[in-house]
Amino acid sequence: MEVLWEKGPASVHQLLEALPEKPALAYNSVLTTIRILEKKGYVQHEKDGRAHIYMPLVGREQATRFEIRNLVNRFFNDSHELLMLNLLEDKSIDSEDIQRVRDLLKAAGGKQ
């Protein structure tokens, strides 16, 4: 998705060329992934001769929000609170990130 968002419509071969060389991915791996993304509604394709040209249907923010909702549903029993508690209990989060979360929570509390 990052390649499609950055560079625009591309064939599987073009996507493969734009990905980092290490770890090297096989053409079939990229093709399988892009087909899964298409089934999920993230991308669509148009035929250009024999090639399929894939383009994003959703932006980064929309895709991120959808996947976070999916994560909350699958791993936290639809509880945003459990997700937040899990994140805040993670020892790898630095104090700047925690302060940013506090600021966002304050701002969100004032909007109600």
MOPAC internal coordinates of N, CA, C and O (Angstrom, degrees):
PM7 1SCF
backbone

  N    0.0000 0     0.00 0     0.00 0    0    0    0
  C    1.4443 1     0.00 0     0.00 0    1    0    0
  C    1.5272 1   110.06 1     0.00 0    2    1    0
  O    1.2310 1   120.85 1   140.80 1    3    2    1
  N    1.3226 1   115.98 1   -39.20 1    3    2    1
  C    1.4694 1   118.56 1  -179.03 1    5    3    2
  C    1.5263 1   111.08 1   -57.65 1    6    5    3
  O    1.2310 1   120.43 1   137.57 1    7    6    5
  N    1.3142 1   116.78 1   -42.43 1    7    6    5
  C    1.4672 1   120.35 1  -179.57 1    9    7    6
  C    1.5206 1   109.85 1   -63.95 1   10    9    7
  O    1.2310 1   120.13 1   135.42 1   11   10    9
  N    1.3184 1   117.36 1   -44.58 1   11   10    9
  C    1.4644 1   120.36 1   179.63 1   13   11   10
  C    1.5235 1   111.38 1   -64.53 1   14   13   11
  O    1.2310 1   120.19 1   140.31 1   15   14   13
  N    1.3184 1   117.25 1   -39.69 1   15   14   13
  C    1.4669 1   119.82 1   178.20 1   17   15   14
  C    1.5242 1   111.19 1   -66.62 1   18   17   15
  O    1.2310 1   120.37 1   141.36 1   19   18   17
  N    1.3211 1   116.90 1   -38.64 1   19   18   17
  C    1.4676 1   120.44 1  -177.68 1   21   19   18
  C    1.5285 1   112.87 1   -78.44 1   22   21   19
  O    1.2310 1   120.47 1   134.39 1   23   22   21
  N    1.3182 1   116.70 1   -45.61 1   23   22   21
  C    1.4648 1   120.30 1  -171.04 1   25   23   22
  C    1.5237 1   114.19 1  -103.81 1   26   25   23
  O    1.2310 1   119.99 1   164.44 1   27   26   25
  N    1.3270 1   117.62 1   -15.56 1   27   26   25
  C    1.4533 1   120.65 1  -178.59 1   29   27   26
  C    1.5150 1   111.67 1    90.37 1   30   29   27
  O    1.2310 1   120.34 1    12.90 1   31   30   29
  N    1.3393 1   116.96 1  -167.10 1   31   30   29
  C    1.4595 1   121.72 1  -175.41 1   33   31   30
  C    1.5306 1   112.49 1   -52.74 1   34   33   31
  O    1.2310 1   121.61 1   -38.84 1   35   34   33
  N    1.3519 1   114.52 1   141.16 1   35   34   33
  C    1.4674 1   119.33 1  -176.89 1   37   35   34
  C    1.5181 1   110.45 1  -156.82 1   38   37   35
  O    1.2310 1   121.16 1   -26.21 1   39   38   37
  N    1.3196 1   115.38 1   153.79 1   39   38   37
  C    1.4621 1   121.70 1   172.63 1   41   39   38
  C    1.5270 1   108.24 1   -81.69 1   42   41   39
  O    1.2310 1   120.70 1   -10.76 1   43   42   41
  N    1.3154 1   116.26 1   169.24 1   43   42   41
  C    1.4626 1   120.48 1   177.54 1   45   43   42
  C    1.5299 1   109.48 1   -60.16 1   46   45   43
  O    1.2310 1   120.34 1   139.00 1   47   46   45
  N    1.3192 1   116.95 1   -41.00 1   47   46   45
  C    1.4660 1   120.48 1   179.15 1   49   47   46
  C    1.5405 1   110.61 1   -61.63 1   50   49   47
  O    1.2310 1   120.18 1   136.96 1   51   50   49
  N    1.3256 1   117.26 1   -43.04 1   51   50   49
  C    1.4673 1   120.78 1   178.70 1   53   51   50
  C    1.5286 1   110.99 1   -66.06 1   54   53   51
  O    1.2310 1   120.53 1   141.72 1   55   54   53
  N    1.3359 1   116.59 1   -38.28 1   55   54   53
  C    1.4636 1   119.78 1   176.61 1   57   55   54
  C    1.5225 1   110.36 1   -61.93 1   58   57   55
  O    1.2310 1   120.87 1   134.49 1   59   58   57
  N    1.3160 1   115.94 1   -45.51 1   59   58   57
  C    1.4685 1   121.42 1   179.68 1   61   59   58
  C    1.5216 1   110.99 1   -59.85 1   62   61   59
  O    1.2310 1   120.01 1   137.68 1   63   62   61
  N    1.3203 1   117.58 1   -42.32 1   63   62   61
  C    1.4669 1   121.22 1   179.02 1   65   63   62
  C    1.5320 1   112.13 1   -65.28 1   66   65   63
  O    1.2310 1   120.40 1   148.91 1   67   66   65
  N    1.3283 1   116.84 1   -31.09 1   67   66   65
  C    1.4654 1   120.64 1  -176.93 1   69   67   66
  C    1.5257 1   112.89 1   -82.93 1   70   69   67
  O    1.2310 1   120.12 1   165.31 1   71   70   69
  N    1.3207 1   117.38 1   -14.69 1   71   70   69
  C    1.4623 1   120.86 1   179.81 1   73   71   70
  C    1.5317 1   110.59 1   -78.48 1   74   73   71
  O    1.2310 1   120.41 1   -25.44 1   75   74   73
  N    1.3313 1   116.83 1   154.56 1   75   74   73
  C    1.4671 1   119.49 1   177.76 1   77   75   74
  C    1.5304 1   110.92 1   -58.38 1   78   77   75
  O    1.2310 1   121.14 1   -33.07 1   79   78   77
  N    1.3221 1   115.42 1   146.93 1   79   78   77
  C    1.4658 1   120.35 1  -178.84 1   81   79   78
  C    1.5243 1   112.56 1   -68.99 1   82   81   79
  O    1.2310 1   120.42 1   151.69 1   83   82   81
  N    1.3220 1   116.80 1   -28.31 1   83   82   81
  C    1.4622 1   120.37 1   179.75 1   85   83   82
  C    1.5079 1   108.58 1  -123.46 1   86   85   83
  O    1.2310 1   118.76 1   -52.44 1   87   86   85
  N    1.2946 1   119.96 1   127.56 1   87   86   85
  C    1.4523 1   125.44 1    -5.08 1   89   87   86
  C    1.5233 1   110.69 1   -74.12 1   90   89   87
  O    1.2310 1   120.76 1   -40.58 1   91   90   89
  N    1.2977 1   116.15 1   139.42 1   91   90   89
  C    1.4625 1   121.24 1  -179.87 1   93   91   90
  C    1.5236 1   109.54 1   -69.58 1   94   93   91
  O    1.2310 1   121.14 1   -45.73 1   95   94   93
  N    1.3245 1   115.43 1   134.27 1   95   94   93
  C    1.4556 1   120.87 1   177.89 1   97   95   94
  C    1.5143 1   109.65 1  -108.76 1   98   97   95
  O    1.2310 1   120.93 1   -33.50 1   99   98   97
  N    1.3079 1   115.83 1   146.50 1   99   98   97
  C    1.4547 1   120.86 1   177.16 1  101   99   98
  C    1.5280 1   109.30 1   -81.07 1  102  101   99
  O    1.2310 1   120.79 1   -27.82 1  103  102  101
  N    1.3117 1   116.10 1   152.18 1  103  102  101
  C    1.4633 1   122.50 1   177.98 1  105  103  102
  C    1.5275 1   110.02 1   -53.26 1  106  105  103
  O    1.2310 1   120.43 1   134.94 1  107  106  105
  N    1.3398 1   116.79 1   -45.06 1  107  106  105
  C    1.4673 1   120.81 1  -178.52 1  109  107  106
  C    1.5251 1   112.35 1   -63.53 1  110  109  107
  O    1.2310 1   119.83 1   147.75 1  111  110  109
  N    1.3207 1   117.94 1   -32.25 1  111  110  109
  C    1.4665 1   121.20 1   177.93 1  113  111  110
  C    1.5243 1   110.44 1   -66.36 1  114  113  111
  O    1.2310 1   120.81 1   136.22 1  115  114  113
  N    1.3325 1   116.06 1   -43.78 1  115  114  113
  C    1.4653 1   120.55 1   179.10 1  117  115  114
  C    1.5286 1   109.43 1   -66.76 1  118  117  115
  O    1.2310 1   120.18 1   137.54 1  119  118  117
  N    1.3200 1   117.26 1   -42.46 1  119  118  117
  C    1.4595 1   121.79 1   179.04 1  121  119  118
  C    1.5320 1   110.83 1   -60.85 1  122  121  119
  O    1.2310 1   120.32 1   134.12 1  123  122  121
  N    1.3246 1   117.00 1   -45.88 1  123  122  121
  C    1.4644 1   120.82 1   178.90 1  125  123  122
  C    1.5227 1   110.67 1   -61.01 1  126  125  123
  O    1.2310 1   120.18 1   135.21 1  127  126  125
  N    1.3191 1   117.26 1   -44.79 1  127  126  125
  C    1.4636 1   121.50 1  -179.63 1  129  127  126
  C    1.5210 1   111.30 1   -62.73 1  130  129  127
  O    1.2310 1   119.97 1   134.96 1  131  130  129
  N    1.3187 1   117.66 1   -45.04 1  131  130  129
  C    1.4635 1   120.64 1  -177.95 1  133  131  130
  C    1.5274 1   110.58 1   -67.26 1  134  133  131
  O    1.2310 1   120.26 1   146.23 1  135  134  133
  N    1.3319 1   117.11 1   -33.77 1  135  134  133
  C    1.4715 1   120.05 1   176.49 1  137  135  134
  C    1.5247 1   111.38 1   -67.73 1  138  137  135
  O    1.2310 1   120.29 1   142.11 1  139  138  137
  N    1.3185 1   117.05 1   -37.89 1  139  138  137
  C    1.4663 1   121.15 1   176.06 1  141  139  138
  C    1.5255 1   109.41 1   -63.79 1  142  141  139
  O    1.2310 1   120.59 1   135.92 1  143  142  141
  N    1.3340 1   116.47 1   -44.08 1  143  142  141
  C    1.4650 1   120.39 1   177.92 1  145  143  142
  C    1.5256 1   111.17 1   -61.45 1  146  145  143
  O    1.2310 1   120.67 1   144.40 1  147  146  145
  N    1.3226 1   116.33 1   -35.60 1  147  146  145
  C    1.4650 1   120.08 1   178.22 1  149  147  146
  C    1.5289 1   110.56 1   -68.42 1  150  149  147
  O    1.2310 1   119.94 1   137.34 1  151  150  149
  N    1.3234 1   117.71 1   -42.66 1  151  150  149
  C    1.4672 1   120.96 1   177.96 1  153  151  150
  C    1.5184 1   111.32 1   -61.78 1  154  153  151
  O    1.2310 1   120.37 1   145.68 1  155  154  153
  N    1.3334 1   116.90 1   -34.32 1  155  154  153
  C    1.4605 1   121.41 1   179.52 1  157  155  154
  C    1.5316 1   112.25 1   -78.34 1  158  157  155
  O    1.2310 1   120.37 1   170.65 1  159  158  157
  N    1.3272 1   116.90 1    -9.35 1  159  158  157
  C    1.4590 1   120.15 1   178.77 1  161  159  158
  C    1.5153 1   115.18 1    88.98 1  162  161  159
  O    1.2310 1   120.25 1  -165.57 1  163  162  161
  N    1.3288 1   117.13 1    14.43 1  163  162  161
  C    1.4590 1   121.17 1   179.31 1  165  163  162
  C    1.5274 1   112.54 1   -83.68 1  166  165  163
  O    1.2310 1   120.48 1   149.35 1  167  166  165
  N    1.3202 1   116.69 1   -30.65 1  167  166  165
  C    1.4673 1   121.27 1  -179.40 1  169  167  166
  C    1.5261 1   109.32 1  -135.50 1  170  169  167
  O    1.2310 1   121.21 1   -16.50 1  171  170  169
  N    1.3196 1   115.28 1   163.50 1  171  170  169
  C    1.4633 1   121.41 1   170.50 1  173  171  170
  C    1.5157 1   106.93 1  -136.51 1  174  173  171
  O    1.2310 1   121.23 1   -13.75 1  175  174  173
  N    1.3277 1   115.26 1   166.25 1  175  174  173
  C    1.4597 1   117.40 1   178.98 1  177  175  174
  C    1.5226 1   110.32 1  -129.68 1  178  177  175
  O    1.2310 1   122.17 1   -23.27 1  179  178  177
  N    1.3206 1   113.45 1   156.73 1  179  178  177
  C    1.4605 1   122.90 1   170.99 1  181  179  178
  C    1.5130 1   106.66 1  -126.62 1  182  181  179
  O    1.2310 1   120.83 1   -33.00 1  183  182  181
  N    1.3098 1   116.02 1   147.00 1  183  182  181
  C    1.4731 1   119.72 1   178.41 1  185  183  182
  C    1.5245 1   108.96 1   -81.36 1  186  185  183
  O    1.2310 1   121.48 1   -42.80 1  187  186  185
  N    1.3204 1   114.77 1   137.20 1  187  186  185
  C    1.4666 1   122.08 1   174.04 1  189  187  186
  C    1.5270 1   105.41 1  -132.20 1  190  189  187
  O    1.2310 1   121.10 1   -90.14 1  191  190  189
  N    1.3292 1   115.50 1    89.86 1  191  190  189
  C    1.4638 1   119.27 1  -172.55 1  193  191  190
  C    1.5136 1   107.98 1    68.97 1  194  193  191
  O    1.2310 1   120.97 1    55.26 1  195  194  193
  N    1.3187 1   115.75 1  -124.74 1  195  194  193
  C    1.4658 1   120.20 1   178.49 1  197  195  194
  C    1.5224 1   112.54 1   -87.80 1  198  197  195
  O    1.2310 1   120.37 1   162.99 1  199  198  197
  N    1.3202 1   116.90 1   -17.01 1  199  198  197
  C    1.4655 1   120.41 1  -175.93 1  201  199  198
  C    1.5307 1   111.36 1   -87.98 1  202  201  199
  O    1.2310 1   121.08 1   -26.85 1  203  202  201
  N    1.3067 1   115.54 1   153.15 1  203  202  201
  C    1.4530 1   122.11 1   170.46 1  205  203  202
  C    1.5306 1   106.51 1  -101.76 1  206  205  203
  O    1.2310 1   120.82 1   -49.15 1  207  206  205
  N    1.3048 1   116.04 1   130.85 1  207  206  205
  C    1.4587 1   121.38 1   177.10 1  209  207  206
  C    1.5234 1   107.13 1  -104.60 1  210  209  207
  O    1.2310 1   121.06 1   -59.77 1  211  210  209
  N    1.3219 1   115.57 1   120.23 1  211  210  209
  C    1.4584 1   121.57 1  -176.69 1  213  211  210
  C    1.5192 1   110.14 1   -97.94 1  214  213  211
  O    1.2310 1   121.44 1   -38.10 1  215  214  213
  N    1.3408 1   114.86 1   141.90 1  215  214  213
  C    1.4605 1   120.84 1   177.66 1  217  215  214
  C    1.5214 1   109.52 1  -138.47 1  218  217  215
  O    1.2310 1   120.38 1   -32.32 1  219  218  217
  N    1.3221 1   116.87 1   147.68 1  219  218  217
  C    1.4687 1   119.43 1  -178.80 1  221  219  218
  C    1.5276 1   110.99 1   -71.49 1  222  221  219
  O    1.2310 1   121.06 1   -36.93 1  223  222  221
  N    1.3151 1   115.58 1   143.07 1  223  222  221
  C    1.4621 1   122.17 1   174.21 1  225  223  222
  C    1.5245 1   111.80 1  -102.55 1  226  225  223
  O    1.2310 1   120.89 1   162.09 1  227  226  225
  N    1.3232 1   115.90 1   -17.91 1  227  226  225
  C    1.4620 1   121.11 1  -179.17 1  229  227  226
  C    1.5204 1   109.34 1  -127.61 1  230  229  227
  O    1.2310 1   121.20 1   -27.99 1  231  230  229
  N    1.3103 1   115.32 1   152.01 1  231  230  229
  C    1.4616 1   121.04 1   175.85 1  233  231  230
  C    1.5202 1   111.07 1   -84.33 1  234  233  231
  O    1.2310 1   121.14 1    -7.61 1  235  234  233
  N    1.3257 1   115.43 1   172.39 1  235  234  233
  C    1.4706 1   121.04 1  -179.84 1  237  235  234
  C    1.5239 1   111.79 1   -56.63 1  238  237  235
  O    1.2310 1   120.97 1   130.82 1  239  238  237
  N    1.3315 1   115.76 1   -49.18 1  239  238  237
  C    1.4644 1   119.57 1  -174.87 1  241  239  238
  C    1.5259 1   111.14 1   -62.23 1  242  241  239
  O    1.2310 1   120.09 1   134.75 1  243  242  241
  N    1.3169 1   117.43 1   -45.25 1  243  242  241
  C    1.4636 1   121.14 1   179.43 1  245  243  242
  C    1.5232 1   110.90 1   -62.52 1  246  245  243
  O    1.2310 1   119.96 1   136.53 1  247  246  245
  N    1.3182 1   117.68 1   -43.47 1  247  246  245
  C    1.4649 1   121.37 1   179.52 1  249  247  246
  C    1.5260 1   110.65 1   -65.15 1  250  249  247
  O    1.2310 1   120.50 1   138.77 1  251  250  249
  N    1.3235 1   116.65 1   -41.23 1  251  250  249
  C    1.4682 1   120.80 1   179.81 1  253  251  250
  C    1.5162 1   110.62 1   -62.92 1  254  253  251
  O    1.2310 1   120.64 1   133.05 1  255  254  253
  N    1.3227 1   116.38 1   -46.95 1  255  254  253
  C    1.4699 1   119.77 1  -179.24 1  257  255  254
  C    1.5368 1   111.10 1   -62.44 1  258  257  255
  O    1.2310 1   120.26 1   138.65 1  259  258  257
  N    1.3232 1   117.12 1   -41.35 1  259  258  257
  C    1.4590 1   120.13 1   179.19 1  261  259  258
  C    1.5294 1   110.54 1   -62.26 1  262  261  259
  O    1.2310 1   120.47 1   134.47 1  263  262  261
  N    1.3271 1   116.70 1   -45.53 1  263  262  261
  C    1.4655 1   119.97 1  -177.78 1  265  263  262
  C    1.5275 1   111.41 1   -68.67 1  266  265  263
  O    1.2310 1   119.67 1   147.43 1  267  266  265
  N    1.3178 1   118.23 1   -32.57 1  267  266  265
  C    1.4664 1   120.11 1   176.28 1  269  267  266
  C    1.5203 1   109.78 1   -67.25 1  270  269  267
  O    1.2310 1   120.19 1   137.53 1  271  270  269
  N    1.3446 1   117.23 1   -42.47 1  271  270  269
  C    1.4667 1   120.51 1   175.99 1  273  271  270
  C    1.5283 1   110.17 1   -59.02 1  274  273  271
  O    1.2310 1   120.87 1   138.01 1  275  274  273
  N    1.3214 1   115.93 1   -41.99 1  275  274  273
  C    1.4626 1   120.87 1   178.85 1  277  275  274
  C    1.5333 1   110.47 1   -63.07 1  278  277  275
  O    1.2310 1   120.44 1   136.08 1  279  278  277
  N    1.3270 1   116.76 1   -43.92 1  279  278  277
  C    1.4655 1   122.03 1   178.83 1  281  279  278
  C    1.5283 1   110.89 1   -61.39 1  282  281  279
  O    1.2310 1   120.23 1   134.14 1  283  282  281
  N    1.3283 1   117.17 1   -45.86 1  283  282  281
  C    1.4623 1   121.62 1   179.68 1  285  283  282
  C    1.5254 1   109.91 1   -61.43 1  286  285  283
  O    1.2310 1   120.83 1   137.68 1  287  286  285
  N    1.3086 1   116.02 1   -42.32 1  287  286  285
  C    1.4569 1   120.74 1  -179.66 1  289  287  286
  C    1.5251 1   111.32 1   -65.08 1  290  289  287
  O    1.2310 1   120.42 1   132.12 1  291  290  289
  N    1.3307 1   116.80 1   -47.88 1  291  290  289
  C    1.4729 1   120.98 1  -173.88 1  293  291  290
  C    1.5232 1   114.28 1   -74.04 1  294  293  291
  O    1.2310 1   120.25 1   139.43 1  295  294  293
  N    1.3339 1   117.12 1   -40.57 1  295  294  293
  C    1.4640 1   119.61 1  -170.96 1  297  295  294
  C    1.5236 1   114.68 1  -108.92 1  298  297  295
  O    1.2310 1   119.91 1   163.64 1  299  298  297
  N    1.3208 1   117.77 1   -16.36 1  299  298  297
  C    1.4609 1   119.95 1  -175.21 1  301  299  298
  C    1.5223 1   112.29 1  -125.06 1  302  301  299
  O    1.2310 1   120.64 1  -157.18 1  303  302  301
  N    1.3491 1   116.38 1    22.82 1  303  302  301
  C    1.4622 1   122.07 1   174.81 1  305  303  302
  C    1.5340 1   111.92 1    51.68 1  306  305  303
  O    1.2310 1   121.21 1  -138.61 1  307  306  305
  N    1.3173 1   115.29 1    41.39 1  307  306  305
  C    1.4726 1   122.64 1   178.81 1  309  307  306
  C    1.5256 1   113.26 1    63.56 1  310  309  307
  O    1.2310 1   120.10 1  -155.61 1  311  310  309
  N    1.3250 1   117.41 1    24.39 1  311  310  309
  C    1.4598 1   121.61 1  -178.43 1  313  311  310
  C    1.5276 1   110.69 1  -109.16 1  314  313  311
  O    1.2310 1   120.76 1   -71.17 1  315  314  313
  N    1.3219 1   116.16 1   108.83 1  315  314  313
  C    1.4604 1   120.29 1   175.62 1  317  315  314
  C    1.5308 1   110.59 1   -65.06 1  318  317  315
  O    1.2310 1   121.23 1   148.10 1  319  318  317
  N    1.3245 1   115.25 1   -31.90 1  319  318  317
  C    1.4613 1   120.04 1   178.48 1  321  319  318
  C    1.5293 1   110.94 1   -60.65 1  322  321  319
  O    1.2310 1   120.41 1   134.68 1  323  322  321
  N    1.3464 1   116.82 1   -45.32 1  323  322  321
  C    1.4682 1   119.55 1   179.24 1  325  323  322
  C    1.5275 1   111.40 1   -63.12 1  326  325  323
  O    1.2310 1   120.27 1   142.30 1  327  326  325
  N    1.3120 1   117.08 1   -37.70 1  327  326  325
  C    1.4643 1   120.26 1   176.54 1  329  327  326
  C    1.5248 1   110.14 1   -61.75 1  330  329  327
  O    1.2310 1   120.45 1   130.87 1  331  330  329
  N    1.3296 1   116.75 1   -49.13 1  331  330  329
  C    1.4668 1   120.61 1  -178.95 1  333  331  330
  C    1.5326 1   111.19 1   -61.54 1  334  333  331
  O    1.2310 1   120.39 1   135.55 1  335  334  333
  N    1.3280 1   116.86 1   -44.45 1  335  334  333
  C    1.4645 1   119.72 1   179.32 1  337  335  334
  C    1.5144 1   110.94 1   -61.40 1  338  337  335
  O    1.2310 1   120.50 1   138.70 1  339  338  337
  N    1.3251 1   116.65 1   -41.30 1  339  338  337
  C    1.4587 1   120.68 1   178.52 1  341  339  338
  C    1.5232 1   110.72 1   -61.75 1  342  341  339
  O    1.2310 1   120.55 1   136.65 1  343  342  341
  N    1.3224 1   116.55 1   -43.35 1  343  342  341
  C    1.4692 1   120.16 1   179.51 1  345  343  342
  C    1.5263 1   111.25 1   -65.48 1  346  345  343
  O    1.2310 1   120.59 1   136.24 1  347  346  345
  N    1.3303 1   116.47 1   -43.76 1  347  346  345
  C    1.4610 1   120.03 1  -177.39 1  349  347  346
  C    1.5223 1   112.73 1   -69.37 1  350  349  347
  O    1.2310 1   120.24 1   153.41 1  351  350  349
  N    1.3339 1   117.15 1   -26.59 1  351  350  349
  C    1.4642 1   120.81 1   178.37 1  353  351  350
  C    1.5218 1   112.64 1   -81.88 1  354  353  351
  O    1.2310 1   120.25 1   169.89 1  355  354  353
  N    1.3154 1   117.12 1   -10.11 1  355  354  353
  C    1.4625 1   121.93 1   179.58 1  357  355  354
  C    1.5305 1   108.91 1   -69.66 1  358  357  355
  O    1.2310 1   120.94 1   -59.20 1  359  358  357
  N    1.3013 1   115.80 1   120.80 1  359  358  357
  C    1.4683 1   120.91 1  -176.22 1  361  359  358
  C    1.5290 1   113.55 1   -69.89 1  362  361  359
  O    1.2310 1   120.10 1   167.26 1  363  362  361
  N    1.3194 1   117.41 1   -12.74 1  363  362  361
  C    1.4705 1   119.10 1  -177.90 1  365  363  362
  C    1.5283 1   112.92 1   -85.34 1  366  365  363
  O    1.2310 1   119.84 1   174.63 1  367  366  365
  N    1.3256 1   117.91 1    -5.37 1  367  366  365
  C    1.4648 1   120.59 1   178.81 1  369  367  366
  C    1.5194 1   108.53 1   -80.09 1  370  369  367
  O    1.2310 1   120.80 1   -51.76 1  371  370  369
  N    1.3272 1   116.07 1   128.24 1  371  370  369
  C    1.4605 1   119.09 1  -178.73 1  373  371  370
  C    1.5287 1   111.33 1   -85.08 1  374  373  371
  O    1.2310 1   120.85 1   -12.07 1  375  374  373
  N    1.3212 1   115.98 1   167.93 1  375  374  373
  C    1.4644 1   121.41 1  -174.64 1  377  375  374
  C    1.5308 1   112.65 1   -63.93 1  378  377  375
  O    1.2310 1   120.03 1   149.53 1  379  378  377
  N    1.3274 1   117.55 1   -30.47 1  379  378  377
  C    1.4696 1   119.83 1   177.50 1  381  379  378
  C    1.5245 1   111.20 1   -64.73 1  382  381  379
  O    1.2310 1   120.32 1   138.04 1  383  382  381
  N    1.3257 1   117.00 1   -41.96 1  383  382  381
  C    1.4596 1   120.72 1   177.83 1  385  383  382
  C    1.5254 1   110.98 1   -64.48 1  386  385  383
  O    1.2310 1   120.72 1   137.57 1  387  386  385
  N    1.3188 1   116.23 1   -42.43 1  387  386  385
  C    1.4669 1   119.93 1   178.84 1  389  387  386
  C    1.5196 1   110.27 1   -62.92 1  390  389  387
  O    1.2310 1   120.08 1   139.15 1  391  390  389
  N    1.3221 1   117.45 1   -40.85 1  391  390  389
  C    1.4587 1   120.27 1   178.59 1  393  391  390
  C    1.5263 1   111.29 1   -64.75 1  394  393  391
  O    1.2310 1   120.25 1   141.92 1  395  394  393
  N    1.3036 1   117.13 1   -38.08 1  395  394  393
  C    1.4658 1   120.81 1   177.96 1  397  395  394
  C    1.5256 1   110.55 1   -63.79 1  398  397  395
  O    1.2310 1   120.37 1   139.56 1  399  398  397
  N    1.3403 1   116.90 1   -40.44 1  399  398  397
  C    1.4623 1   120.92 1   176.65 1  401  399  398
  C    1.5277 1   109.90 1   -62.22 1  402  401  399
  O    1.2310 1   120.55 1   135.81 1  403  402  401
  N    1.3241 1   116.56 1   -44.19 1  403  402  401
  C    1.4779 1   120.16 1   177.44 1  405  403  402
  C    1.5229 1   111.06 1   -58.39 1  406  405  403
  O    1.2310 1   120.71 1   134.30 1  407  406  405
  N    1.3057 1   116.25 1   -45.70 1  407  406  405
  C    1.4749 1   120.50 1   180.00 1  409  407  406
  C    1.5279 1   111.37 1   -62.08 1  410  409  407
  O    1.2310 1   120.80 1   137.39 1  411  410  409
  N    1.3302 1   116.07 1   -42.61 1  411  410  409
  C    1.4667 1   119.93 1   178.75 1  413  411  410
  C    1.5294 1   111.33 1   -64.87 1  414  413  411
  O    1.2310 1   120.49 1   140.52 1  415  414  413
  N    1.3371 1   116.68 1   -39.48 1  415  414  413
  C    1.4599 1   120.21 1   178.27 1  417  415  414
  C    1.5248 1   111.06 1   -65.59 1  418  417  415
  O    1.2310 1   120.40 1   140.19 1  419  418  417
  N    1.3211 1   116.83 1   -39.81 1  419  418  417
  C    1.4723 1   120.23 1   176.96 1  421  419  418
  C    1.5233 1   110.36 1   -62.29 1  422  421  419
  O    1.2310 1   120.88 1   133.17 1  423  422  421
  N    1.3213 1   115.92 1   -46.83 1  423  422  421
  C    1.4675 1   121.01 1  -179.48 1  425  423  422
  C    1.5317 1   110.94 1   -62.58 1  426  425  423
  O    1.2310 1   120.28 1   139.04 1  427  426  425
  N    1.3310 1   117.06 1   -40.96 1  427  426  425
  C    1.4626 1   121.00 1   179.59 1  429  427  426
  C    1.5219 1   110.75 1   -67.63 1  430  429  427
  O    1.2310 1   120.29 1   143.65 1  431  430  429
  N    1.3233 1   117.06 1   -36.35 1  431  430  429
  C    1.4657 1   121.48 1   179.05 1  433  431  430
  C    1.5110 1   112.18 1   -65.06 1  434  433  431
  O    1.2310 1   120.18 1   148.41 1  435  434  433
  N    1.3118 1   117.26 1   -31.59 1  435  434  433
  C    1.4525 1   121.44 1  -179.87 1  437  435  434
  C    1.5038 1   113.65 1   -78.57 1  438  437  435
  O    1.2310 1   119.55 1   166.98 1  439  438  437
  N    1.3354 1   118.47 1   -13.02 1  439  438  437
  C    1.4586 1   122.34 1  -177.54 1  441  439  438
  C    1.5154 1   112.88 1   -86.15 1  442  441  439
  O    1.2310 1   120.25 1   170.28 1  443  442  441
  N    1.3351 1   117.13 1    -9.72 1  443  442  441
  C    1.4707 1   119.54 1  -175.05 1  445  443  442
  C    1.4470 1   110.95 1   -78.95 1  446  445  443
  O    1.2310 1   120.10 1   180.00 1  447  446  445

